[in-house]
Amino acid sequence: MPPALFRPIAERWRSDPLLANPDFRRYWASVVLTSFGGQVGALALPLCAVLLLHATPAQMGILTASQAIPFAFFALPAGVWLDRNRKLPILLASKAAQGISLASIPAAWWLDLLGMPWLYAVAAVQGTCSVIGGGAEQIFLTQLVGRERMVEAQSRFATTDSISRLFAPGIAGILIQLLTAPVAIIANAATFFISIWNLGHVKALEPLPPRSDRHPLDDIRAGFAFIWQQPLLRALAWGAGAWHLLFYGFSALTVLFATRELGMTAGTIGTAQMVGGIGVFLSSRLMGPLNRRYGSGIVVLIGTAVTTLGFVLMPAIPRALFGSEALTAAAYAALVLIFDCGVMLFFVPYLSLRQKVTPDAMLGRMISTMRFLTVAVAPLGALLAGYAGDHFGIRTALYCIAAGGVLLTAGMLTSRAIRSVRP
């Protein structure tokens, strides 16, 4: 191929401050890898419980809650630890633990040891690594690209995440249909090990944070005080806390709803989930223009309203729309697109707003305290959704979540701190 064809690409890379940074390119490649694997695991893990272990709604609620419970126990001390240590080694260790725990699922299946308690334990390990490694990842990215480029970087991640969503769920559905869910989880585990090798070649020198003689409890109190004194962080904390409560309840029931209420197979669910990639891509295209015109606060409110639309419409899908199961699958896929678009419109500006108002010395404590305040309540949402699904039916439980979404949207619209954020 003539070298002239590569010249525009090379010029684009040199002129783009993010793409010109080889460490950012390695980080981005790792995000793409783990995003692809995560999409496979997000479908394979619940289907492993539903199809192989015949989980009840209550058990699915416990499984989803197990991923969030570590936030209640480890989020606050993790923030202090992150502010006192380099982030990259913590990130690599977390990815190793995630890969090993996921790889244990197919091993347990082949040894006839797999049961719901095993999946609960794996979910808890994944949640713990999300608390510690996820916080390290956010801080490391901020140090790598700077606050002024956080939205730009996150938008690029959203674009590549949308590509993963276009292919990974379909591949996962085929793997589950042909080779069982535990085999599909191997692909998710492998991405973590490849990511560790890739990030191990990052050359950026991360400075060791200054030694602190303060008691960890003093640092934890400082994290709470910082958030309380920031009106925007206070508003985001209660809004995101309620959103996570609903989101985890919704996540606990959607696979059960698709398989048992709508009669969809693993392959059909995977295909429908692929459409969600279009929603993520759409959000990445909308993010920049909306943020420039209205500001990140308004984009958060738009994302909240769009996810609520998904909450409301999902339980209204009949088993055979106009007598056709194909139309039912198409309706499910369309709502996945709407919901995933809303999730990204909510989450990306929410993360960037938190980073923008927080100094470097407080980043670890702010992220972990916000995670404690917003995600620690999520297990309650999953457990309540599972209980309601067991006792009143899955559709009824989803309608309750929808009612909560309407109340949340109305409440967040009244927040002056969020509405007043301007471009």
N, C-alpha and C positions, 0 to 999 in steps of 0.2 A: 504494500500500500504506500503511495507517495507520502514522503514526510510532510508535504504541504498540508495534507489533510489533518495532521496532528497539531499544526501550528496554532490554530484558533483555540484548541483545548488547552495547550500549554500556556498561551497568553492569558486565558481565563483563569487558570490556576495561579499564575504569578500575580495577577491583578486582584485576586480575591484574598483578603487577609486571613480568612479561615482556611481555605484550601491550600494556601501557600505554606501553612504550618504543618510539617510532617507528623508532629505529635497529635494534632487535631485529626489528621487523616487516619491515624492508627486508632484513635479513640472512636471516631465515627465508624470505622470498620467493625470495631467491637460492638458498638451499639447495634449495627445492622445484624451481626451474627446472633447476639443474644435476643434481639427483637424477633428474628425469625424463629429461633428455638422456643422463645417464650410463647409465640402464637401457637406452635405445635403443642406445647405443654398445657397451655390454657384450655385447649379442647380435650387433649388426651387424658389429663388427670381426672376431671370430673366424669368423663365417659368411662374411665377405668372403674370408678366407683359405681356408676349407674348400670353399666352393661355387664361387668364381670362380677361385682360384689352385690348388685341389686340393692343399692343404698336407698333408704327412705328419705323423705324431705327433711326430717329431723337430723339424720346423719349427714346429709349434704350441708345443712346449716352448720353443724359442728366442723365439718371439713373446711368450709369457707372461713369460719370463725378462727380455726387453728392458725390460719395465715396472718390474722390480724392481732391475736392475743399477745404475741411478742412485743408489739408496739407499746402495750400498757406496761410491760415489765422492763424493757430495755431501752426505750426511746430516750428517756431523760439521762441515764448514765452514759449512753452512747454519745450524746451531744458533748458532754464534758470530755470524754475520751478522744473524740474526733478533734476537738479544739486543741488538744495537747499532743497530738501525734501526727506523723505524716499520713496522708490519705491513701496514696497508691498501694502500699503494702496491705492496708486493711481491705481495700477493694479487691485485690488479688486473692487474699485469704477467703473472703466471702464468696467469691465466684467458685473457688475450689470446693468449699463446703456445699454449695448449691449443686454443683455437678455430681459430687459423690452421693449426696442424698437422693437425687433423681435416679442415678444409676442403680441404686439399691432396689427400686421398684421392680424392674424386670428380673433382677436376681431373685427377689423374694417370690415373684410369680412362678418362675421356673422351679424353685425349690418348694412350691406349694405352701409358702408361709404368708402370702399376702392376705391382709384383711384390712378392715377399716381403721383399726388402731395404727397399723403401719402407715397408712396414708395420712392419718392425723399427725403422726410424728414427722413425716416428710414435709407436710404443709407447715408445721411449726418451725422446722429448720429453714425453709424457704422464707418464712416471715421474719425470722431473726436476722437472716442475711440481708433481707430488704431493709430492715431497720438500720443495721450497721453499715453494710456495704452500699446501700442506696444513699444514705447520708454522705458517705465518703465520696461517692460518685458525683453528687450534686456540687459539693465543695470543690472537688478536683476540676470539674468542668468550669466552674466560675474562675478558678485560678488560671486555667488554661486559655480561656477566650476573653475574660474580662466581663464586667457587668454590662458594658455598653453593647456587647454582642450576644448576650444571652438569648434574647428573643429570636435573633437571626439563627443562632445555633440550634435552638429548640425547634424552630420551624423546619430546618433541614432534617432534623431527626424525625419530625412528623412526616415529612415527605417519604423518607426511606422506610419508615414504619408502615406507611400506607402500601408500599410495594410489598413488604413482608405480608401484610394482611391480604393482599391479592393472591398470594401463592401458598403461604404456609398452612392456613386452615384446610385448603383443598388437599394438599399433600398429606396433612395429618389425618383427614377423613379417609383418604384412600389407604394409608398405612393401618389405621384402626380397623377399617372394613376387611382388609386382606390379611393383616399380620397381628392383629390385636393391639389394644391401647398400650400395654407395657413396652412393646417394640417401638412404638412411636415416641415414647418418652426417652429412649436412647438418643434420638436425634437432638432433643432438648439438652440432655446432659453433655453431649459432645460439643455443643456450641460454647459452653462455659470453659471447657479445657482449651479450645482453640483461642478463645478470647484472652485467657490468661497468658498464653504464649505471645499473642500479639501485643498486649499491653506491657508485657515484660521488656519490650524493646523501646518503650517511650524514653526519650532522652532528656526531657525537661527536668531540671533540678528543683525539686520541691523543698523549700526551706523547712527546717525543723521549727515548729512553733516555740516561742519562748517558754521557759520553764515556769510553772505556776506553783506557788506555795499555798494557794487558797484551798480550803476544804471543798471537795466536790459538791457538797450540799449548798455551799455558798454560790457556786457556779450555776447550779440548778435553779436556785432562787433568782439569780441574775437573769437567767433565760426567761422565766415567767414575768419578771418585772419589765424586761425589755419589750415583750409582746404586749403587756398590759398598757404600757406607756405609748404604744404606737396605735392610733385609732384604726389605721388600715389593717394592721396585723390582727387586731382584736376582731374586726368585722370578718376578715377572711377565716379566722379560727372557728367562729361559731358556724359560719356558712359552710365551710369545707367539712366540719365535723358532722353536720346534719346530712350533707351530700354523701359522705362516706357511709353513714348509717344506712341510707337508702340503697346506695350502690352495692354494698356487700349483701344486703338482703336480696336484691334483684339478681346478683350474680349467683347466689346459692340456688336459685330456683329456675333459671333460664334453661339449663340443659335438661332438667327434669321436665319442664314445660314442653320443650321441643320434642322430647322422646315419647313421653307418656300422654300428654294432652293433644299434641299435634301429630303423633305417629311418625316422626321423621327418623331416618336412619343416620348412622354416623357420617356416611358419605354425603348425604343431603345437608346435614348440619354444617359440615366442613365447607361445602360449596356455598351455602348461605353466608357463612362467616367470612368467606372471601370477599363478598360484596362490601363488608365493613371496611376493607382497605380503600374502597372508593370514598367512603365517608371520611377516613383519616386523610386521604389525599386532598379531598375537597376542603377540609379544615385547614390544611397547610397552605392552600392557595388563598383562602379567605383571611387567614390570620393577619398577614401583613397589611392589606388594605383596611381591614376593620380596625386594627390597632392604630394605624396612622390617622384614620378619620375620627374614631370615637374614643380611643384610649383603651388600655388593658382592662380597666375596671368594667367598662361596658361589655367588652368581649367575654369576661367571666360571667356576666349576667345573661348574655345571649347563650352561652354554653349551658348554663343552668336550665334555662327555658327549653332548650332543644333536648337535653337529656330527660327532662320531665315529660316532654311529648312522647319520647320512647317508652317511659314508664307507663303512660296512660294508654297508649295504643297496643302495646304488646299483649296484655291479657284479653284484648277484644278480638284477637285473631281466632276464627273458628277452626275446627279440625279439617273441614272441607269447605273452603271459601267458594261460594257459588257452585258447590258440588264437586270441586276439583282440588285434589291434594297438591297438585302442581302450583295452583294459585296460592294455596296456603303457604307453601315453601317460598314463593316469590314475595308474599307479603311479609313473612318473617325476615327474609333477606333485606327488604326495603327498610324495615324498622331497625335492623342491625346497622345499616348504613347511616340512618338518621341518628341513632344513639351514639355510634362511634364518633361521628362528626361532632356531636355535642360534648362528648367526653374530652376530646382534644381542645375544643374551644374553651372549655372550662379550665382544664388542667394546665396547659402551657402558659397562658398569661398569669394564672394563679402562682405558678412556680417562679416566674420571672419577677412578679411584683414583690414576692417575699425577699428575693435576693437583692433587689434594687434598694430597699430601705434598710438593709442590714450591713454594718461594717464587717470587715474580714474577721476581726477578733471574735465576733459573736455568731458567725455563720453556723458553726457546728451546733451550738446551743439553741439558736433560733430554729434550725431545721428540725432538730430532734424534739424540741418542746412543741413546735407546731404539729409534728407527727404524733406526739403523745396526745395533744388536745383534739386532733382531728380523726386519727385512725384508731385510737384506743377504744372509742365507742363502737367501732365497726362490728366487732364480734357480736354485740347485742343485736344489731340489725340482722345479721345472718341467723342467729339462734331464734329470734322472734319470727323471722320469715319461715324457718324450718318448722317451728311449732305450729304456726298458722297453717302452713301447707299440710301438715299431718292431720290437724283437727278440723279445718274448714275447707280444705281444697287448695290446690296450687293457684288456680285463677283468682280466688278470693284473696289469697295472700298478696298476689301481684297487684290487685286493685287497691289494697291497703297501702302498698308502696307508692302507687300512683297518687293517691290522696296526699301522702306525705310530700311528694315532689311538688304538687301544686302549692301547698302551704309554704314550702321552702322558697320557691320562686317568688311568691308574693312577699315573703319576709325579706329576702335579699334585695328586692327592688326598693325597699324603704331605706336601705343603708346609704347614707350620704357619703361615708368614707369611700365606699367602692364606686359609687356613681361619679364622684368628683375627680377621679383619676383621669387626667387629660393626656393627649399625645405629647 
